[in-house]
């Protein structure tokens, strides 16, 4: 591992620990709102980290934490969308490359993002292409909903949705349902099963998200094929 990569990992770890410390303060909910907003447009650590800690500390308030986390993430998504529309060539590209850690490549004269191999191999032609904007051309606003459920950085989805000029009201609706599904599921699992659920989420949540998305797209592809 290079010195530069070690330095980046150290910064991320410090940000992670800094997020967690808010769970033990009276400003926990406010911090969750602020960080959920920021993560949807430029902050590197997903809000699930703080959401999990807060719910474990007060399980009876699980729905409150999930609700505010969802609203803040959607509001931050609107900011990310604005970056894509108005500042793609400056701030947008910088966030995608340096925070979301995605490599931009030239595809037919347009900067695009190669999708992770696991998505391409698992979904095949149903995805609509191997590059993000090709998939937007095929699925449009559904990408906001589907990618909003996956482990992919949400800021990547919101900024590129702005670049792709996804219909704004549809973008907001898709964002709300995607983030609500994710955060309410996490909070509810913790409410029902506590610490064992946390260990389960830490170990399998990304895989479950991917499996759910594969089944979802597969269902849409079947409907498109037969109807």
NORCORCOR-V625689 format. One record per helix or strand. SS is the DSSP state (a for helix, b for strand). FROM is the first residue (numbers start at 1). TO is the last residue. Records with the same first field share a line. If there is no record, write none. Layout:
SS=FROM-TO  FROM-TO
This chain:
a=3-24  28-39  48-57  59-86  88-98  117-127  132-139  142-149  154-163  168-193  195-226
b=104-107  110-114  131-131
